[in-house]
Amino acid sequence: MDYQKILDQLVSGELKEYEVEAKDAYDLQKTIRNYGKRQYITGRAERGGAIVYTATNTGK
């Protein structure tokens, strides 16, 4: 999975949100930690362990 591309799409507004299952959340978190615009990414935990990521305050 190309999480870098997904994060770019979130920040640019191409994607409104991205949901990741609990089993894949750690891999996405590793990518977010190294992402240059990580301050714009917000995660919200859902029931069952899924996390929904959205972009906020992208400065646009």
Secondary structure, DSSP 8 states (H G I E B T S, - for coil): --HHHHHHHHHHTS-SEEEE-GGGHHHHHHHHHT-TTGGGEEEEE-TTS-EEEEE-----
